[in-house]
Amino acid sequence: MNLYPEYGEDERSAENVKLYAKLPAEIEEHRLGLIIVEALDLFDTEPPDFEPWETEKLNKNLKKWLGAKGQNDIKINTRLVDVVRWIDRGGDYEITPYDNCNLDQWCGPIEQDRIVLPSTVSILEVGKAVRQAFERATHHPDYLS
């Protein structure tokens, strides 16, 4: 994999350039897996729009993209899942659901529910694992369905 030349080894994966897609909750698992793998393939192909310390700009961009009124709206009305493909581990996937202030008083990973998949897994299996992680992730206690 070639790192974006401007940053070299100082790549910044936390800036979500091309690492996201807005999808319906009812998406089929094969399509979900395909979109996730395609997004991960685009890692570090474009420079980020903002520096990591420009949190106000990053948050404004996120609120606009999600159609949220503010950060609290995002916090309460979302469930979070991380999908990481470890380049230095042969491309294995780690899919981690997050607890949103239910088990603890903060939003954090539910590490015991982490799903690890080998790089050779099918796109369908990636989609299934992400769906399973979302089923384990929690909404904020103030969430109103």
SEZATOR-258555 format. One record per atom (N, C-alpha, C): x, y, z; residue number from 1; chain; atom name. Coordinates in Angstrom, 1 decimal. Example, Ala and Ser with C-alpha at 12.3 -4.5 7.8 and 13.67 -1.06 7.14 Angstrom:
<rs>
       c1       c2       c3     n   chain   atom
     13.2     -5.7      7.8     1       A      N
     12.3     -4.5      7.8     1       A     CA
     13.2     -3.3      7.8     1       A      C
     12.8     -2.2      7.1     2       A      N
     13.7     -1.1      7.1     2       A     CA
     12.9      0.0      7.9     2       A      C
</rs>
This chain:
<rs>
       c1       c2       c3     n   chain   atom
      0.8     -1.2      0.0     1       A      N
      0.0      0.0      0.0     1       A     CA
      0.9      1.2      0.0     1       A      C
      0.6      2.2     -0.8     2       A      N
      1.3      3.4     -0.9     2       A     CA
      0.6      4.4      0.1     2       A      C
      1.4      5.0      0.9     3       A      N
      0.9      6.1      1.8     3       A     CA
      0.8      7.4      1.0     3       A      C
     -0.2      8.2      1.4     4       A      N
     -0.3      9.5      0.7     4       A     CA
      1.0     10.2      0.8     4       A      C
      1.6     10.6     -0.3     5       A      N
      3.0     11.1     -0.3     5       A     CA
      3.2     12.3      0.6     5       A      C
      2.2     13.1      0.7     6       A      N
      2.4     14.4      1.5     6       A     CA
      2.6     14.0      3.0     6       A      C
      2.1     12.9      3.4     7       A      N
      2.2     12.6      4.9     7       A     CA
      3.1     11.4      5.1     7       A      C
      3.4     10.6      4.1     8       A      N
      4.3      9.5      4.3     8       A     CA
      3.9      8.7      5.5     8       A      C
      4.8      8.4      6.4     9       A      N
      4.5      7.6      7.6     9       A     CA
      3.6      8.3      8.6     9       A      C
      3.3      9.6      8.4    10       A      N
      2.5     10.3      9.3    10       A     CA
      1.0     10.3      8.9    10       A      C
      0.6      9.2      8.3    11       A      N
     -0.8      9.1      7.8    11       A     CA
     -1.7      9.3      9.0    11       A      C
     -2.9      9.8      8.8    12       A      N
     -3.9     10.0      9.8    12       A     CA
     -5.2      9.4      9.6    12       A      C
     -5.3      8.2     10.0    13       A      N
     -6.5      7.4      9.8    13       A     CA
     -7.8      7.9     10.5    13       A      C
     -7.6      8.7     11.5    14       A      N
     -8.7      9.3     12.3    14       A     CA
     -9.5     10.3     11.5    14       A      C
     -8.9     10.9     10.5    15       A      N
     -9.6     11.8      9.6    15       A     CA
    -10.3     10.9      8.6    15       A      C
    -11.6     10.9      8.5    16       A      N
    -12.4      9.9      7.8    16       A     CA
    -12.5     10.2      6.3    16       A      C
    -11.5     10.5      5.7    17       A      N
    -11.5     10.8      4.2    17       A     CA
    -11.7      9.5      3.5    17       A      C
    -12.9      9.4      2.9    18       A      N
    -13.3      8.3      2.1    18       A     CA
    -13.5      7.0      2.9    18       A      C
    -13.5      7.1      4.2    19       A      N
    -13.7      5.9      5.0    19       A     CA
    -15.1      5.8      5.6    19       A      C
    -16.0      6.3      4.9    20       A      N
    -17.4      6.3      5.4    20       A     CA
    -18.4      6.2      4.2    20       A      C
    -19.6      5.8      4.5    21       A      N
    -20.7      5.8      3.6    21       A     CA
    -22.0      5.9      4.4    21       A      C
    -23.0      6.6      3.9    22       A      N
    -24.2      6.7      4.6    22       A     CA
    -25.2      5.7      4.0    22       A      C
    -25.6      4.7      4.8    23       A      N
    -26.4      3.6      4.3    23       A     CA
    -27.7      3.4      5.0    23       A      C
    -28.7      2.8      4.4    24       A      N
    -29.9      2.5      5.1    24       A     CA
    -29.7      1.3      6.0    24       A      C
    -30.4      1.3      7.1    25       A      N
    -30.3      0.2      8.1    25       A     CA
    -30.7     -1.1      7.5    25       A      C
    -31.5     -1.2      6.5    26       A      N
    -32.0     -2.4      5.9    26       A     CA
    -31.1     -3.0      4.9    26       A      C
    -29.9     -2.4      4.7    27       A      N
    -29.0     -2.9      3.6    27       A     CA
    -28.7     -4.3      3.7    27       A      C
    -28.6     -5.0      2.6    28       A      N
    -28.3     -6.4      2.6    28       A     CA
    -26.8     -6.6      3.0    28       A      C
    -26.5     -7.7      3.6    29       A      N
    -25.1     -7.9      4.2    29       A     CA
    -24.0     -7.9      3.1    29       A      C
    -24.3     -8.5      2.0    30       A      N
    -23.3     -8.5      0.9    30       A     CA
    -22.9     -7.1      0.5    30       A      C
    -23.9     -6.3      0.3    31       A      N
    -23.7     -4.9     -0.1    31       A     CA
    -23.0     -4.1      1.0    31       A      C
    -23.4     -4.3      2.3    32       A      N
    -22.7     -3.7      3.4    32       A     CA
    -21.2     -4.1      3.4    32       A      C
    -20.9     -5.3      3.3    33       A      N
    -19.5     -5.8      3.3    33       A     CA
    -18.8     -5.2      2.1    33       A      C
    -19.4     -5.1      1.0    34       A      N
    -18.7     -4.6     -0.2    34       A     CA
    -18.4     -3.1      0.0    34       A      C
    -19.3     -2.3      0.5    35       A      N
    -19.1     -0.9      0.7    35       A     CA
    -18.0     -0.7      1.8    35       A      C
    -17.9     -1.5      2.8    36       A      N
    -16.9     -1.4      3.8    36       A     CA
    -15.5     -1.7      3.3    36       A      C
    -15.4     -2.8      2.5    37       A      N
    -14.1     -3.2      2.0    37       A     CA
    -13.7     -2.1      1.0    37       A      C
    -14.6     -1.6      0.1    38       A      N
    -14.2     -0.6     -0.8    38       A     CA
    -13.7      0.7     -0.1    38       A      C
    -14.4      1.1      1.0    39       A      N
    -13.9      2.2      1.8    39       A     CA
    -12.6      2.0      2.3    39       A      C
    -12.3      0.8      2.9    40       A      N
    -11.0      0.5      3.5    40       A     CA
     -9.9      0.5      2.4    40       A      C
    -10.3      0.1      1.2    41       A      N
     -9.3      0.1      0.1    41       A     CA
     -8.9      1.5     -0.3    41       A      C
     -9.7      2.5      0.0    42       A      N
     -9.5      3.9     -0.3    42       A     CA
     -8.7      4.6      0.8    42       A      C
     -8.3      3.9      1.9    43       A      N
     -7.6      4.5      2.9    43       A     CA
     -6.3      5.2      2.4    43       A      C
     -6.1      6.4      2.9    44       A      N
     -4.9      7.1      2.6    44       A     CA
     -4.7      7.4      1.1    44       A      C
     -5.8      7.6      0.3    45       A      N
     -5.6      7.9     -1.1    45       A     CA
     -5.9      9.4     -1.3    45       A      C
     -6.3     10.1     -0.3    46       A      N
     -6.6     11.6     -0.4    46       A     CA
     -6.1     12.2      0.9    46       A      C
     -5.6     13.4      0.8    47       A      N
     -5.3     14.1      2.1    47       A     CA
     -6.5     14.5      2.8    47       A      C
     -6.4     14.6      4.2    48       A      N
     -7.6     15.1      4.9    48       A     CA
     -7.9     16.6      4.7    48       A      C
     -9.2     16.9      4.9    49       A      N
     -9.6     18.3      4.7    49       A     CA
     -9.1     19.2      5.9    49       A      C
     -9.0     18.6      7.0    50       A      N
     -8.7     19.4      8.2    50       A     CA
     -7.5     18.7      9.0    50       A      C
     -6.8     19.5      9.8    51       A      N
     -5.8     19.0     10.7    51       A     CA
     -6.5     18.3     11.9    51       A      C
     -5.9     17.3     12.5    52       A      N
     -6.6     16.6     13.6    52       A     CA
     -7.0     17.5     14.8    52       A      C
     -6.3     18.6     15.0    53       A      N
     -6.7     19.5     16.1    53       A     CA
     -7.8     20.4     15.7    53       A      C
     -8.3     20.5     14.5    54       A      N
     -9.4     21.3     14.1    54       A     CA
    -10.7     20.7     14.4    54       A      C
    -10.9     20.3     15.6    55       A      N
    -12.1     19.6     16.0    55       A     CA
    -13.4     20.3     15.7    55       A      C
    -13.4     21.6     15.8    56       A      N
    -14.6     22.4     15.5    56       A     CA
    -15.0     22.2     14.0    56       A      C
    -14.1     22.3     13.1    57       A      N
    -14.3     22.1     11.7    57       A     CA
    -14.8     20.6     11.4    57       A      C
    -14.1     19.7     12.1    58       A      N
    -14.4     18.3     11.9    58       A     CA
    -15.8     18.0     12.4    58       A      C
    -16.2     18.5     13.6    59       A      N
    -17.5     18.3     14.1    59       A     CA
    -18.6     18.9     13.3    59       A      C
    -18.3     20.1     12.8    60       A      N
    -19.3     20.8     11.9    60       A     CA
    -19.5     20.0     10.6    60       A      C
    -18.5     19.5     10.1    61       A      N
    -18.6     18.6      8.9    61       A     CA
    -19.4     17.4      9.2    61       A      C
    -19.2     16.7     10.3    62       A      N
    -19.9     15.5     10.7    62       A     CA
    -21.4     15.8     10.9    62       A      C
    -21.7     16.9     11.6    63       A      N
    -23.1     17.3     11.9    63       A     CA
    -23.8     17.5     10.6    63       A      C
    -23.2     18.2      9.7    64       A      N
    -23.8     18.5      8.4    64       A     CA
    -24.0     17.1      7.6    64       A      C
    -23.0     16.3      7.6    65       A      N
    -23.1     15.0      6.9    65       A     CA
    -24.2     14.1      7.4    65       A      C
    -24.4     14.1      8.8    66       A      N
    -25.4     13.3      9.4    66       A     CA
    -26.7     13.9      9.5    66       A      C
    -26.8     15.2      9.3    67       A      N
    -28.1     15.9      9.4    67       A     CA
    -28.4     16.1     10.9    67       A      C
    -27.4     16.2     11.7    68       A      N
    -27.7     16.4     13.2    68       A     CA
    -27.7     17.8     13.6    68       A      C
    -28.5     18.1     14.7    69       A      N
    -28.5     19.4     15.2    69       A     CA
    -27.3     19.8     16.0    69       A      C
    -26.6     18.8     16.6    70       A      N
    -25.4     19.1     17.4    70       A     CA
    -24.8     17.8     17.8    70       A      C
    -23.7     17.9     18.5    71       A      N
    -22.9     16.7     18.9    71       A     CA
    -23.8     15.9     19.9    71       A      C
    -24.6     16.5     20.7    72       A      N
    -25.4     15.7     21.6    72       A     CA
    -26.4     14.9     20.9    72       A      C
    -27.0     15.4     19.8    73       A      N
    -27.9     14.7     18.9    73       A     CA
    -27.2     13.4     18.3    73       A      C
    -25.9     13.6     17.9    74       A      N
    -25.2     12.5     17.4    74       A     CA
    -24.9     11.4     18.5    74       A      C
    -24.5     11.9     19.7    75       A      N
    -24.2     11.0     20.8    75       A     CA
    -25.4     10.2     21.2    75       A      C
    -26.6     10.8     21.3    76       A      N
    -27.8     10.1     21.7    76       A     CA
    -28.4      9.2     20.7    76       A      C
    -28.4      9.6     19.4    77       A      N
    -29.1      8.9     18.4    77       A     CA
    -28.3      7.9     17.5    77       A      C
    -27.1      7.6     18.0    78       A      N
    -26.3      6.6     17.2    78       A     CA
    -25.8      5.4     18.0    78       A      C
    -25.5      4.4     17.2    79       A      N
    -24.8      3.3     17.8    79       A     CA
    -23.5      3.2     16.9    79       A      C
    -22.4      2.8     17.5    80       A      N
    -21.1      2.9     16.9    80       A     CA
    -20.5      1.6     16.8    80       A      C
    -19.9      1.3     15.6    81       A      N
    -19.1      0.1     15.4    81       A     CA
    -17.8      0.5     14.7    81       A      C
    -16.7      0.1     15.1    82       A      N
    -15.4      0.3     14.4    82       A     CA
    -15.1     -0.9     13.5    82       A      C
    -14.6     -0.6     12.3    83       A      N
    -14.1     -1.7     11.5    83       A     CA
    -12.7     -1.3     11.1    83       A      C
    -11.7     -2.1     11.5    84       A      N
    -10.3     -1.8     11.3    84       A     CA
     -9.7     -3.0     10.5    84       A      C
     -9.0     -2.6      9.5    85       A      N
     -8.2     -3.6      8.7    85       A     CA
     -6.8     -3.4      9.0    85       A      C
     -6.1     -4.3      9.7    86       A      N
     -4.8     -4.2     10.1    86       A     CA
     -3.8     -4.5      9.0    86       A      C
     -3.2     -3.5      8.4    87       A      N
     -2.2     -3.6      7.4    87       A     CA
     -1.0     -4.4      7.8    87       A      C
     -0.6     -4.1      9.1    88       A      N
      0.6     -4.8      9.6    88       A     CA
      0.3     -6.2     10.1    88       A      C
     -0.9     -6.7     10.0    89       A      N
     -1.3     -8.0     10.5    89       A     CA
     -1.8     -8.8      9.3    89       A      C
     -1.4     -8.5      8.1    90       A      N
     -1.8     -9.2      6.9    90       A     CA
     -3.2     -8.9      6.4    90       A      C
     -3.8     -7.8      6.9    91       A      N
     -5.1     -7.4      6.4    91       A     CA
     -6.2     -8.0      7.2    91       A      C
     -6.0     -8.5      8.4    92       A      N
     -7.1     -9.1      9.2    92       A     CA
     -8.0     -7.9      9.6    92       A      C
     -9.3     -8.3      9.8    93       A      N
    -10.3     -7.3     10.2    93       A     CA
    -10.6     -7.4     11.7    93       A      C
    -10.8     -6.3     12.4    94       A      N
    -11.3     -6.2     13.7    94       A     CA
    -12.6     -5.4     13.7    94       A      C
    -13.7     -5.9     14.2    95       A      N
    -15.0     -5.2     14.2    95       A     CA
    -15.4     -5.1     15.6    95       A      C
    -15.5     -3.9     16.1    96       A      N
    -15.8     -3.7     17.5    96       A     CA
    -17.0     -2.9     17.7    96       A      C
    -18.0     -3.4     18.4    97       A      N
    -19.2     -2.6     18.8    97       A     CA
    -18.9     -1.7     20.0    97       A      C
    -19.6     -0.6     20.1    98       A      N
    -19.4      0.3     21.2    98       A     CA
    -20.6      0.3     22.1    98       A      C
    -20.3      0.5     23.4    99       A      N
    -21.3      0.8     24.4    99       A     CA
    -21.5      2.3     24.5    99       A      C
    -22.7      2.8     24.4   100       A      N
    -22.9      4.2     24.4   100       A     CA
    -23.5      4.6     25.8   100       A      C
    -22.7      4.6     26.8   101       A      N
    -23.0      5.1     28.2   101       A     CA
    -24.0      4.2     28.9   101       A      C
    -24.0      2.9     28.6   102       A      N
    -24.9      1.9     29.3   102       A     CA
    -24.1      1.1     30.3   102       A      C
    -23.0      0.5     29.9   103       A      N
    -22.2     -0.3     30.8   103       A     CA
    -21.3      0.6     31.7   103       A      C
    -20.9      1.7     31.1   104       A      N
    -20.0      2.7     31.8   104       A     CA
    -20.6      4.1     31.5   104       A      C
    -20.0      5.1     32.1   105       A      N
    -20.5      6.5     32.0   105       A     CA
    -19.9      7.1     30.8   105       A      C
    -19.4      6.4     29.8   106       A      N
    -18.7      7.0     28.7   106       A     CA
    -19.0      6.0     27.5   106       A      C
    -18.7      6.5     26.3   107       A      N
    -18.9      5.7     25.1   107       A     CA
    -17.5      5.0     24.9   107       A      C
    -17.5      3.7     24.9   108       A      N
    -16.3      2.9     24.7   108       A     CA
    -16.5      1.6     24.1   108       A      C
    -15.4      1.0     23.6   109       A      N
    -15.5     -0.3     23.0   109       A     CA
    -16.0     -1.4     23.9   109       A      C
    -16.8     -2.4     23.4   110       A      N
    -17.2     -3.6     24.1   110       A     CA
    -16.2     -4.6     23.6   110       A      C
    -15.0     -4.6     24.2   111       A      N
    -13.9     -5.4     23.7   111       A     CA
    -14.2     -6.9     23.8   111       A      C
    -15.0     -7.4     24.7   112       A      N
    -15.3     -8.8     24.8   112       A     CA
    -16.2     -9.3     23.6   112       A      C
    -16.8     -8.3     22.9   113       A      N
    -17.7     -8.6     21.8   113       A     CA
    -17.0     -8.3     20.4   113       A      C
    -15.7     -8.0     20.5   114       A      N
    -14.9     -7.8     19.3   114       A     CA
    -14.9     -9.0     18.4   114       A      C
    -15.1     -8.8     17.1   115       A      N
    -15.1     -9.9     16.1   115       A     CA
    -13.8     -9.7     15.3   115       A      C
    -13.0    -10.8     15.2   116       A      N
    -11.8    -10.8     14.4   116       A     CA
    -11.9    -11.8     13.3   116       A      C
    -11.6    -11.3     12.1   117       A      N
    -11.8    -12.1     10.9   117       A     CA
    -10.5    -12.1     10.1   117       A      C
    -10.1    -13.2      9.5   118       A      N
     -8.9    -13.2      8.7   118       A     CA
     -9.1    -12.4      7.4   118       A      C
     -8.0    -12.0      6.8   119       A      N
     -8.0    -11.2      5.6   119       A     CA
     -8.7    -11.9      4.4   119       A      C
     -8.7    -13.3      4.5   120       A      N
     -9.3    -14.1      3.4   120       A     CA
    -10.8    -14.2      3.4   120       A      C
    -11.4    -13.6      4.4   121       A      N
    -12.8    -13.7      4.6   121       A     CA
    -13.6    -13.1      3.4   121       A      C
    -14.8    -13.6      3.1   122       A      N
    -15.6    -13.1      2.0   122       A     CA
    -16.2    -11.7      2.4   122       A      C
    -16.6    -11.0      1.4   123       A      N
    -17.3     -9.7      1.6   123       A     CA
    -18.6     -9.9      2.3   123       A      C
    -19.3    -11.0      2.0   124       A      N
    -20.5    -11.4      2.8   124       A     CA
    -20.2    -11.5      4.2   124       A      C
    -19.2    -12.2      4.6   125       A      N
    -18.8    -12.5      6.0   125       A     CA
    -18.5    -11.1      6.7   125       A      C
    -17.8    -10.2      6.0   126       A      N
    -17.6     -8.9      6.6   126       A     CA
    -18.9     -8.2      6.9   126       A      C
    -19.8     -8.2      6.0   127       A      N
    -21.1     -7.6      6.2   127       A     CA
    -21.9     -8.3      7.3   127       A      C
    -21.9     -9.6      7.4   128       A      N
    -22.5    -10.3      8.5   128       A     CA
    -21.9     -9.9      9.8   128       A      C
    -20.6     -9.8      9.9   129       A      N
    -20.0     -9.5     11.2   129       A     CA
    -20.3     -8.1     11.6   129       A      C
    -20.3     -7.2     10.7   130       A      N
    -20.7     -5.8     11.0   130       A     CA
    -22.1     -5.7     11.5   130       A      C
    -23.0     -6.4     10.8   131       A      N
    -24.4     -6.4     11.3   131       A     CA
    -24.5     -7.0     12.7   131       A      C
    -23.8     -8.1     13.0   132       A      N
    -23.7     -8.7     14.3   132       A     CA
    -23.2     -7.7     15.3   132       A      C
    -22.2     -6.9     15.0   133       A      N
    -21.6     -5.9     15.9   133       A     CA
    -22.6     -4.8     16.2   133       A      C
    -23.3     -4.4     15.2   134       A      N
    -24.4     -3.3     15.4   134       A     CA
    -25.5     -3.9     16.3   134       A      C
    -25.8     -5.1     16.2   135       A      N
    -26.8     -5.7     17.1   135       A     CA
    -26.3     -5.7     18.6   135       A      C
    -25.0     -5.8     18.8   136       A      N
    -24.4     -5.8     20.1   136       A     CA
    -24.2     -4.3     20.7   136       A      C
    -24.0     -3.4     19.8   137       A      N
    -23.7     -2.0     20.1   137       A     CA
    -25.0     -1.4     20.8   137       A      C
    -24.8     -0.5     21.7   138       A      N
    -25.9      0.1     22.5   138       A     CA
    -26.2      1.5     22.1   138       A      C
    -27.5      1.9     22.2   139       A      N
    -27.8      3.3     22.1   139       A     CA
    -27.6      4.0     23.4   139       A      C
    -27.5      5.3     23.4   140       A      N
    -27.4      6.1     24.6   140       A     CA
    -28.7      5.9     25.5   140       A      C
    -28.6      5.9     26.8   141       A      N
    -29.8      5.7     27.6   141       A     CA
    -30.9      6.7     27.4   141       A      C
    -30.6      7.9     26.8   142       A      N
    -31.6      8.9     26.6   142       A     CA
    -32.3      8.7     25.2   142       A      C
    -31.8      7.7     24.4   143       A      N
    -32.3      7.5     23.1   143       A     CA
    -33.8      7.1     23.1   143       A      C
    -34.6      7.8     22.2   144       A      N
    -36.0      7.5     22.1   144       A     CA
    -36.2      6.9     20.7   144       A      C
    -36.7      5.7     20.7   145       A      N
    -36.9      5.0     19.4   145       A     CA
    -38.2      5.4     18.8   145       A      C
</rs>
